[in-house]
């Protein structure tokens, strides 16, 4: 506070004041015993230029990880640096004034606080529009003067109290949307739970292993992060590798079963030609006949606290872009309203009796096989999904025949799986260095993909950054390992062809991934590529080149 105004007269880039707010202060807050792993801490002195009101935000990741939306704790510094406010406030970018007024009033009336905490509109950050907007978004605050700053013990005590008020309000909002009573609970549990990403991954992997199926922890991690990145995932691979089973066990491990309606297996039929087979249709009498997916959507809308999983079995028996086009479009309409994720309407009230949209607690997974009875995927579909391969088989895994302790499911809150990022700026505010690193890699890859017109657009870039941001929060995988998964499942599925251009693209990618050139894939068929920067992607590219040499045509989808 004593040095910020002077720093603003200096160059922005590389100024040590930036590190104080971005790194030092958040680091001290993270070390406090009452700040658990669910919290995201981020500070800002501006982006490219000095902020008139610098800040440090403390966000429960189950509510928001962006200061542009939701509600959170934030330290706000006045423009003249004479006052510091510890506030319970809201994101101003993606909330209207009316929405903020409702939340402010609810916090002030429903959450009992210490008399020291002020619940009024008298906060004074300065005359600028940004300062006035921040002030309007504040529901409650404690004020400190630079000339009379309290001891650290008092500052910590005040933050701990504000954190408890924040958690009480989160609990209040959660209780406003109670789970529906299904009448047939497969798991006896009164309350859904919130676990960290690492705890979820550990639990799901252990649960699946106890059922006698062998999947590496990294595969479970990949599926989990892919669902958080986008609620649409494609599982490919040879028949019999357990694509359907991993989805069923994944869902069951978190309390989602067919019995309680949180898991639905929908077999796709070859004659599906439009969305009516999935969503429903109006018959000759004018009555709406509900489709299998609509039934799940209605249950999920009435039960927002719990996750719902839909498995489209053998989804490419029919053309996906025909029967699934409505859902693909609606996924791209997702936006934040009052801190909640909403989409455009899938079925209107006039047709279905109520407005049906894609709720934030529905996750759609499709299994696919590639043979003469199935259809290929268009780039429109591939751009909107993560494509995970399951070709590895471990027939000698027999530990499940031994006595193993059965694991119980854990009923989880949807906040564990819910998407936090919709826009690249959300990620950039928390992980600017990560976004810049990933973008640099994708630009290099895109230059090679332009040889045959298969380069990726903004959507793929953004979703790769989302995936890596989720991994960054829990650090389950190394960053390069996570990026390797993304290249494999977001970029390589787009590649197919029979001419010299696809050959040049694949060989150029192999050189980029391994720093080695190949002339003939057969010569490198037995090569160990674990040394590569991106070994999984390098191995897949090598396989695709080999197929091109053998068959005169190659595709991501042709397994070895």
C-alpha positions as CSV (number, residue, x, y, z in Angstrom):
1,X,0.0,0.0,0.0
2,X,2.9,2.3,0.7
3,X,4.6,1.6,-2.6
4,X,1.9,0.8,-5.2
5,X,1.3,4.4,-6.4
6,X,5.0,4.9,-7.0
7,X,5.2,1.5,-8.8
8,X,2.4,2.7,-11.1
9,X,4.7,5.4,-12.4
10,X,7.2,2.7,-13.5
11,X,7.2,0.1,-16.3
12,X,4.5,-2.5,-15.8
13,X,6.4,-5.5,-17.3
14,X,8.6,-7.2,-14.8
15,X,7.8,-4.9,-12.0
16,X,8.4,-6.7,-8.6
17,X,5.1,-5.2,-7.3
18,X,3.3,-7.6,-9.7
19,X,4.9,-10.6,-8.0
20,X,3.8,-9.4,-4.6
21,X,0.1,-9.5,-5.5
22,X,0.2,-12.5,-7.9
23,X,2.5,-14.8,-5.9
24,X,3.6,-13.6,-2.4
25,X,0.3,-12.7,-0.9
26,X,-1.6,-15.6,-2.4
27,X,1.1,-17.9,-1.1
28,X,0.8,-16.6,2.4
29,X,-3.0,-17.0,2.3
30,X,-2.7,-20.6,1.0
31,X,-0.6,-21.5,4.0
32,X,-3.3,-20.6,6.5
33,X,-4.8,-23.7,8.2
34,X,-8.4,-22.9,7.4
35,X,-7.8,-22.4,3.6
36,X,-8.2,-26.0,2.2
37,X,-7.5,-27.5,-1.2
38,X,-10.9,-26.4,-2.5
39,X,-9.8,-22.8,-2.6
40,X,-8.3,-20.9,-5.5
41,X,-6.2,-17.8,-4.6
42,X,-5.3,-15.3,-7.2
43,X,-4.1,-11.7,-7.2
44,X,-3.9,-9.0,-9.8
45,X,-2.3,-5.6,-10.4
46,X,-3.7,-5.5,-13.9
47,X,-3.1,-7.2,-17.3
48,X,-0.7,-5.2,-19.5
49,X,-1.4,-2.0,-17.6
50,X,-1.6,-1.1,-13.9
51,X,-5.0,-1.7,-12.2
52,X,-6.5,1.3,-10.4
53,X,-7.9,-1.1,-7.9
54,X,-5.6,-4.1,-7.3
55,X,-7.1,-7.1,-5.6
56,X,-6.5,-10.6,-4.1
57,X,-9.4,-13.1,-4.5
58,X,-10.1,-16.2,-2.4
59,X,-12.5,-18.4,-4.2
60,X,-14.1,-21.8,-3.3
61,X,-13.4,-23.7,-6.5
62,X,-16.8,-25.5,-6.3
63,X,-18.5,-22.1,-6.8
64,X,-16.1,-20.2,-9.1
65,X,-12.5,-19.9,-10.1
66,X,-13.0,-16.6,-12.0
67,X,-13.5,-13.2,-10.5
68,X,-15.8,-12.4,-13.4
69,X,-18.6,-14.5,-12.0
70,X,-20.0,-16.1,-8.9
71,X,-19.3,-14.9,-5.3
72,X,-16.1,-15.0,-3.3
73,X,-13.9,-13.3,-0.8
74,X,-11.7,-10.5,-2.1
75,X,-9.3,-8.0,-0.7
76,X,-9.8,-4.7,-2.5
77,X,-7.4,-1.7,-2.3
78,X,-8.7,1.8,-2.7
79,X,-7.4,3.9,-5.6
80,X,-5.5,6.2,-3.3
81,X,-4.0,3.2,-1.4
82,X,-5.3,4.6,2.0
83,X,-7.8,1.9,2.7
84,X,-8.0,-1.9,2.4
85,X,-11.3,-3.7,2.3
86,X,-11.8,-7.4,3.2
87,X,-15.0,-8.1,1.3
88,X,-17.6,-10.8,0.4
89,X,-18.3,-9.8,-3.1
90,X,-19.4,-10.9,-6.6
91,X,-18.0,-11.0,-10.1
92,X,-19.1,-7.9,-12.0
93,X,-18.3,-8.9,-15.6
94,X,-20.9,-11.6,-16.1
95,X,-23.6,-10.4,-13.6
96,X,-26.2,-7.7,-14.1
97,X,-26.8,-5.1,-11.4
98,X,-30.2,-6.6,-10.6
99,X,-28.6,-10.0,-10.1
100,X,-25.9,-8.6,-7.8
101,X,-28.5,-6.6,-5.8
102,X,-30.4,-9.9,-5.1
103,X,-27.3,-11.7,-3.9
104,X,-26.1,-8.8,-1.8
105,X,-29.5,-8.6,0.0
106,X,-29.6,-12.3,0.6
107,X,-26.1,-12.4,2.1
108,X,-26.9,-9.4,4.3
109,X,-30.2,-10.7,5.6
110,X,-29.5,-14.5,5.9
111,X,-25.9,-14.6,7.2
112,X,-25.3,-13.5,10.7
113,X,-21.9,-11.7,11.0
114,X,-19.8,-10.0,13.6
115,X,-20.7,-6.3,14.3
116,X,-17.3,-5.4,12.9
117,X,-18.5,-6.5,9.5
118,X,-20.4,-3.7,7.6
119,X,-23.4,-4.6,5.5
120,X,-24.1,-1.3,3.6
121,X,-23.3,0.5,0.4
122,X,-20.8,2.9,1.9
123,X,-17.6,1.2,0.7
124,X,-15.4,3.9,-1.0
125,X,-12.8,2.5,-3.4
126,X,-12.4,5.6,-5.6
127,X,-14.1,7.6,-8.4
128,X,-13.3,5.4,-11.4
129,X,-16.0,3.2,-13.0
130,X,-14.1,0.1,-12.1
131,X,-13.9,1.2,-8.4
132,X,-17.6,2.0,-8.4
133,X,-18.5,-1.4,-10.0
134,X,-16.4,-3.3,-7.4
135,X,-18.1,-1.3,-4.6
136,X,-21.6,-2.1,-6.0
137,X,-20.7,-5.8,-6.1
138,X,-19.8,-5.9,-2.3
139,X,-22.3,-7.4,0.1
140,X,-20.2,-7.2,3.3
141,X,-16.8,-5.8,4.2
142,X,-14.3,-4.9,6.9
143,X,-12.3,-1.7,6.4
144,X,-8.6,-1.2,7.4
145,X,-6.6,2.1,7.2
146,X,-3.1,2.2,5.9
147,X,-2.3,4.5,8.9
148,X,-3.7,2.1,11.5
149,X,-3.2,-1.4,10.1
150,X,-4.0,-4.1,12.8
151,X,-1.6,-6.8,13.8
152,X,-1.3,-9.9,11.6
153,X,-3.2,-12.0,14.1
154,X,-6.2,-9.8,13.7
155,X,-6.0,-9.8,10.0
156,X,-5.9,-13.6,10.0
157,X,-8.8,-13.9,12.5
158,X,-10.9,-11.5,10.3
159,X,-10.2,-13.6,7.2
160,X,-11.1,-16.8,9.0
161,X,-14.4,-15.3,10.1
162,X,-15.1,-14.0,6.6
163,X,-14.3,-17.5,5.2
164,X,-16.9,-19.0,7.6
165,X,-19.5,-16.5,6.4
166,X,-18.7,-17.4,2.8
167,X,-19.1,-21.2,3.6
168,X,-22.4,-20.6,5.4
169,X,-23.7,-18.8,2.3
170,X,-22.5,-21.6,0.0
171,X,-24.4,-24.0,2.3
172,X,-27.5,-21.8,2.2
173,X,-27.5,-21.8,-1.6
174,X,-26.9,-25.5,-1.7
175,X,-29.9,-26.2,0.6
176,X,-32.2,-24.0,-1.7
177,X,-31.9,-26.8,-4.3
178,X,-32.5,-30.0,-2.4
179,X,-32.0,-33.3,-4.2
180,X,-35.1,-35.0,-5.4
181,X,-36.3,-38.1,-3.6
182,X,-36.0,-41.0,-6.1
183,X,-37.6,-43.5,-3.7
184,X,-35.0,-46.2,-4.6
185,X,-31.6,-45.2,-3.3
186,X,-28.9,-47.7,-4.2
187,X,-26.6,-46.0,-1.8
188,X,-27.8,-45.1,1.6
189,X,-26.5,-41.6,2.0
190,X,-28.3,-38.5,3.3
191,X,-26.0,-35.9,2.0
192,X,-23.9,-35.6,-1.1
193,X,-20.2,-34.9,-0.6
194,X,-17.6,-32.5,-2.0
195,X,-14.1,-34.1,-2.5
196,X,-11.0,-32.7,-4.1
197,X,-10.1,-33.8,-7.6
198,X,-7.3,-35.9,-6.3
199,X,-9.6,-37.6,-3.8
200,X,-12.2,-38.3,-6.5
201,X,-9.6,-39.8,-8.8
202,X,-8.2,-42.0,-6.1
203,X,-11.6,-43.2,-5.0
204,X,-12.9,-44.0,-8.6
205,X,-9.7,-45.8,-9.5
206,X,-9.8,-47.9,-6.3
207,X,-13.5,-48.7,-6.8
208,X,-13.0,-49.9,-10.4
209,X,-10.0,-51.9,-9.5
210,X,-12.0,-53.7,-6.7
211,X,-14.5,-54.7,-9.3
212,X,-11.9,-56.7,-11.3
213,X,-11.2,-54.3,-14.1
214,X,-7.7,-53.1,-14.8
215,X,-7.4,-49.5,-15.7
216,X,-4.4,-47.4,-15.0
217,X,-4.9,-44.4,-12.7
218,X,-3.9,-42.1,-15.5
219,X,-6.8,-43.4,-17.6
220,X,-9.2,-42.6,-14.9
221,X,-7.6,-39.2,-14.4
222,X,-7.9,-38.5,-18.1
223,X,-11.6,-39.4,-18.2
224,X,-12.3,-37.3,-15.1
225,X,-10.6,-34.2,-16.5
226,X,-12.1,-34.7,-20.0
227,X,-15.6,-34.7,-18.4
228,X,-14.8,-31.5,-16.5
229,X,-13.5,-29.8,-19.6
230,X,-16.6,-30.6,-21.7
231,X,-19.6,-32.8,-20.7
232,X,-19.2,-34.9,-23.9
233,X,-16.6,-37.6,-24.3
234,X,-16.1,-40.3,-26.9
235,X,-14.5,-43.7,-25.9
236,X,-13.0,-45.6,-28.9
237,X,-11.1,-48.9,-29.1
238,X,-11.4,-52.5,-30.1
239,X,-14.3,-54.5,-28.9
240,X,-14.1,-56.1,-25.5
241,X,-11.7,-53.6,-23.8
242,X,-14.3,-52.4,-21.3
243,X,-15.3,-49.1,-22.7
244,X,-18.9,-49.5,-21.5
245,X,-17.8,-51.0,-18.2
246,X,-15.5,-48.1,-17.2
247,X,-18.3,-45.7,-17.6
248,X,-20.7,-47.8,-15.6
249,X,-18.2,-48.3,-12.8
250,X,-17.2,-44.7,-12.9
251,X,-20.8,-43.6,-12.4
252,X,-21.6,-46.2,-9.8
253,X,-18.5,-45.3,-7.7
254,X,-19.9,-41.8,-7.2
255,X,-23.5,-43.0,-6.5
256,X,-25.0,-42.8,-10.0
257,X,-26.9,-46.0,-10.9
258,X,-29.8,-47.0,-13.2
259,X,-31.8,-47.7,-10.0
260,X,-31.7,-44.1,-8.8
261,X,-31.9,-42.7,-12.3
262,X,-28.5,-41.0,-12.3
263,X,-27.1,-43.4,-14.9
264,X,-28.8,-44.2,-18.2
265,X,-27.5,-46.6,-20.9
266,X,-29.0,-45.7,-24.3
267,X,-28.2,-48.1,-27.2
268,X,-28.0,-46.2,-30.5
269,X,-29.9,-47.7,-33.4
270,X,-28.7,-47.6,-37.0
271,X,-32.0,-46.1,-38.2
272,X,-31.7,-42.9,-36.1
273,X,-31.8,-40.0,-38.5
274,X,-32.8,-37.0,-36.4
275,X,-33.1,-35.8,-32.8
276,X,-36.6,-37.2,-32.3
277,X,-35.2,-40.7,-31.6
278,X,-33.2,-39.3,-28.7
279,X,-35.3,-36.4,-27.4
280,X,-38.8,-37.4,-28.4
281,X,-41.5,-36.4,-30.8
282,X,-45.1,-35.2,-31.1
283,X,-47.4,-37.9,-32.4
284,X,-50.4,-37.7,-34.7
285,X,-52.7,-36.8,-31.7
286,X,-50.5,-33.9,-30.8
287,X,-49.1,-35.6,-27.7
288,X,-45.4,-35.5,-26.9
289,X,-43.7,-38.9,-26.6
290,X,-40.7,-38.4,-24.4
291,X,-37.3,-39.7,-25.7
292,X,-34.8,-41.6,-23.4
293,X,-32.5,-38.6,-23.1
294,X,-35.3,-36.2,-22.3
295,X,-36.3,-38.3,-19.3
296,X,-32.8,-38.0,-17.9
297,X,-32.6,-34.2,-18.6
298,X,-35.8,-33.7,-16.6
299,X,-34.6,-35.6,-13.6
300,X,-31.3,-33.8,-13.7
301,X,-33.0,-30.4,-13.8
302,X,-35.0,-31.3,-10.7
303,X,-31.9,-32.6,-8.9
304,X,-29.0,-30.1,-9.6
305,X,-26.8,-31.3,-6.7
306,X,-26.1,-34.7,-8.2
307,X,-24.3,-35.7,-11.4
308,X,-26.2,-37.6,-14.1
309,X,-24.3,-39.8,-16.6
310,X,-25.7,-40.8,-20.0
311,X,-23.9,-43.6,-22.0
312,X,-24.7,-43.7,-25.7
313,X,-23.7,-47.2,-26.6
314,X,-22.2,-47.7,-30.1
315,X,-23.1,-44.1,-30.9
316,X,-21.8,-44.2,-34.5
317,X,-24.1,-47.0,-35.6
318,X,-26.1,-44.0,-36.9
319,X,-24.6,-40.7,-38.1
320,X,-23.9,-38.7,-35.0
321,X,-24.2,-35.3,-36.6
322,X,-27.8,-36.2,-37.6
323,X,-29.4,-37.4,-34.4
324,X,-27.1,-35.5,-32.0
325,X,-26.9,-32.1,-33.8
326,X,-29.3,-30.3,-31.4
327,X,-27.2,-31.3,-28.4
328,X,-24.0,-30.3,-30.1
329,X,-25.4,-26.8,-30.8
330,X,-26.8,-26.4,-27.3
331,X,-23.4,-27.3,-25.7
332,X,-21.9,-24.3,-27.4
333,X,-24.6,-22.0,-26.0
334,X,-23.5,-22.5,-22.4
335,X,-23.1,-19.3,-20.4
336,X,-23.2,-18.1,-16.8
337,X,-26.3,-16.5,-15.3
338,X,-26.4,-15.6,-11.6
339,X,-23.4,-17.9,-11.0
340,X,-25.2,-20.9,-12.6
341,X,-24.4,-22.5,-15.9
342,X,-27.4,-22.4,-18.4
343,X,-27.9,-23.2,-22.0
344,X,-30.4,-22.5,-24.8
345,X,-33.6,-24.5,-24.8
346,X,-33.6,-28.0,-26.3
347,X,-37.3,-28.5,-26.1
348,X,-39.8,-25.7,-25.5
349,X,-42.6,-25.7,-23.0
350,X,-45.1,-25.8,-25.9
351,X,-43.7,-29.1,-27.0
352,X,-42.6,-30.9,-23.8
353,X,-44.8,-29.3,-21.2
354,X,-41.8,-27.5,-19.7
355,X,-38.6,-25.8,-21.0
356,X,-35.9,-28.4,-21.3
357,X,-32.3,-27.4,-21.6
358,X,-28.9,-29.1,-21.0
359,X,-28.3,-28.8,-17.2
360,X,-24.8,-28.5,-15.9
361,X,-25.0,-31.8,-14.1
362,X,-25.5,-34.0,-17.2
363,X,-22.4,-35.8,-18.7
364,X,-22.7,-37.6,-22.0
365,X,-20.3,-40.4,-22.9
366,X,-20.4,-42.3,-26.2
367,X,-18.7,-45.6,-27.0
368,X,-17.7,-46.3,-30.6
369,X,-16.3,-49.1,-32.7
370,X,-14.9,-48.6,-36.2
371,X,-15.9,-51.2,-38.7
372,X,-18.0,-51.7,-41.9
373,X,-21.2,-51.2,-39.9
374,X,-20.4,-47.8,-38.4
375,X,-20.1,-44.2,-39.6
376,X,-17.0,-41.9,-39.4
377,X,-17.1,-38.7,-37.3
378,X,-17.3,-35.2,-38.8
379,X,-14.9,-32.5,-37.6
380,X,-17.9,-30.8,-36.1
381,X,-18.4,-33.7,-33.7
382,X,-14.6,-34.2,-33.0
383,X,-14.1,-30.5,-32.2
384,X,-16.7,-30.8,-29.4
385,X,-15.4,-33.9,-27.7
386,X,-12.4,-35.5,-26.1
387,X,-11.8,-38.8,-27.8
388,X,-10.2,-41.4,-25.5
389,X,-8.8,-44.6,-26.8
390,X,-9.0,-48.0,-25.0
391,X,-7.0,-50.5,-26.9
392,X,-4.7,-51.7,-24.2
393,X,-5.5,-55.2,-22.9
394,X,-3.9,-56.9,-19.8
395,X,-5.2,-60.4,-20.0
396,X,-2.8,-61.6,-17.3
397,X,-4.4,-59.3,-14.7
398,X,-5.9,-61.9,-12.3
399,X,-5.7,-60.1,-9.0
400,X,-9.4,-59.7,-8.9
401,X,-9.7,-63.4,-8.5
402,X,-8.1,-63.1,-5.1
403,X,-10.1,-61.9,-2.1
404,X,-10.4,-58.2,-2.4
405,X,-12.2,-55.8,0.0
406,X,-15.3,-54.5,-1.7
407,X,-15.4,-50.7,-1.8
408,X,-18.6,-48.7,-1.2
409,X,-19.7,-45.9,-3.6
410,X,-19.4,-42.3,-2.3
411,X,-22.3,-40.0,-3.3
412,X,-20.7,-36.9,-4.7
413,X,-22.0,-33.4,-5.3
414,X,-22.0,-32.3,-8.9
415,X,-19.6,-29.5,-8.0
416,X,-16.9,-32.1,-8.2
417,X,-17.4,-32.6,-11.9
418,X,-18.9,-29.3,-13.0
419,X,-17.2,-27.1,-15.6
420,X,-15.5,-24.0,-14.1
421,X,-14.2,-22.5,-17.3
422,X,-16.2,-21.4,-20.4
423,X,-13.8,-18.7,-21.7
424,X,-10.1,-18.6,-22.2
425,X,-9.9,-15.4,-20.1
426,X,-11.2,-17.3,-17.1
427,X,-8.1,-19.6,-17.3
428,X,-5.7,-16.8,-18.2
429,X,-6.6,-14.8,-15.1
430,X,-5.4,-17.8,-12.9
431,X,-2.8,-19.4,-15.1
432,X,-1.4,-16.9,-17.6
433,X,1.9,-18.7,-18.1
434,X,0.2,-22.0,-18.7
435,X,-2.1,-20.5,-21.4
436,X,0.9,-18.9,-23.2
437,X,2.9,-22.1,-23.1
438,X,0.0,-24.3,-24.4
439,X,-0.8,-21.7,-27.1
440,X,2.8,-21.7,-28.3
441,X,2.8,-25.5,-28.7
442,X,-0.5,-25.5,-30.5
443,X,0.6,-22.8,-32.9
444,X,3.6,-24.9,-33.8
445,X,1.4,-28.0,-34.4
446,X,-1.1,-25.9,-36.3
447,X,1.6,-24.8,-38.8
448,X,2.1,-28.5,-39.7
449,X,-1.6,-29.3,-39.8
450,X,-2.1,-26.5,-42.4
451,X,-0.3,-28.7,-45.0
452,X,-3.6,-30.6,-45.5
453,X,-6.1,-28.1,-44.0
454,X,-6.6,-30.0,-40.8
455,X,-5.5,-27.2,-38.4
456,X,-7.6,-26.6,-35.3
457,X,-9.5,-23.5,-34.2
458,X,-10.2,-21.5,-31.1
459,X,-12.5,-24.0,-29.5
460,X,-9.8,-26.7,-29.4
461,X,-7.2,-24.3,-28.1
462,X,-9.5,-23.1,-25.3
463,X,-10.5,-26.6,-24.2
464,X,-6.9,-27.8,-24.2
465,X,-6.2,-24.9,-21.8
466,X,-9.2,-25.8,-19.7
467,X,-8.0,-29.4,-19.3
468,X,-4.5,-28.4,-18.3
469,X,-5.9,-25.8,-15.8
470,X,-7.8,-28.6,-14.0
471,X,-4.7,-30.7,-13.9
472,X,-2.7,-27.7,-12.7
473,X,-5.0,-27.4,-9.7
474,X,-4.4,-30.9,-8.4
475,X,-1.1,-31.7,-10.2
476,X,-2.0,-35.4,-10.7
477,X,-0.1,-35.5,-14.0
478,X,3.0,-33.7,-15.2
479,X,2.0,-30.8,-17.5
480,X,3.6,-32.4,-20.5
481,X,1.8,-35.6,-19.8
482,X,-1.5,-33.8,-19.7
483,X,-0.8,-31.9,-22.9
484,X,0.2,-35.3,-24.5
485,X,-3.3,-36.6,-23.7
486,X,-4.9,-33.4,-25.2
487,X,-2.9,-33.7,-28.5
488,X,-3.8,-37.3,-28.7
489,X,-7.5,-36.9,-28.1
490,X,-8.3,-33.4,-29.5
491,X,-6.0,-33.1,-32.5
492,X,-5.0,-36.5,-33.9
493,X,-8.6,-37.8,-34.4
494,X,-9.0,-35.2,-37.1
495,X,-6.3,-36.7,-39.3
496,X,-7.2,-39.1,-42.1
497,X,-6.3,-39.5,-45.8
498,X,-4.4,-41.4,-48.5
499,X,-2.3,-38.8,-50.2
500,X,1.2,-37.4,-49.8
501,X,-0.1,-34.5,-47.8
502,X,-1.2,-36.6,-44.9
503,X,2.1,-38.4,-45.0
504,X,4.0,-35.1,-44.7
505,X,1.8,-34.0,-41.8
506,X,2.3,-37.2,-39.9
507,X,6.0,-37.3,-40.4
508,X,6.4,-33.7,-39.5
509,X,4.4,-34.3,-36.3
510,X,6.6,-37.3,-35.4
511,X,9.7,-35.1,-35.8
512,X,8.1,-32.4,-33.6
513,X,7.2,-34.9,-30.9
514,X,10.5,-36.9,-30.9
515,X,13.1,-34.7,-32.6
516,X,13.7,-37.6,-35.0
517,X,12.9,-38.1,-38.6
518,X,11.4,-41.3,-40.1
519,X,11.4,-42.3,-43.7
520,X,9.6,-45.6,-43.4
521,X,7.4,-46.4,-40.4
522,X,8.2,-50.1,-40.7
523,X,11.8,-49.4,-40.0
524,X,10.8,-47.7,-36.7
525,X,7.9,-50.1,-35.9
526,X,9.6,-51.4,-32.8
527,X,11.1,-48.1,-31.7
528,X,10.6,-47.2,-28.1
529,X,9.2,-43.6,-28.1
530,X,9.0,-43.2,-24.4
531,X,11.8,-40.7,-24.7
532,X,9.6,-38.4,-26.8
533,X,8.3,-35.1,-25.4
534,X,4.8,-36.4,-26.1
535,X,5.2,-40.2,-26.2
536,X,1.5,-41.2,-26.5
537,X,1.0,-38.9,-29.4
538,X,4.3,-40.0,-31.1
539,X,3.2,-43.7,-30.8
540,X,-0.1,-43.0,-32.4
541,X,1.4,-41.0,-35.2
542,X,3.9,-43.8,-35.9
543,X,1.0,-46.3,-36.0
544,X,-0.9,-44.1,-38.5
545,X,2.1,-43.8,-40.8
546,X,2.5,-47.5,-40.7
547,X,-1.1,-48.0,-41.7
548,X,-0.6,-45.5,-44.6
549,X,2.3,-47.5,-45.9
550,X,0.5,-50.9,-45.6
551,X,-3.0,-49.9,-46.7
552,X,-2.6,-46.7,-48.7
553,X,-5.0,-45.0,-46.3
554,X,-4.8,-44.0,-42.6
555,X,-7.0,-42.7,-39.8
556,X,-6.8,-42.2,-36.1
557,X,-9.7,-44.7,-35.9
558,X,-7.9,-47.8,-37.4
559,X,-6.3,-49.6,-34.5
560,X,-3.3,-51.8,-34.8
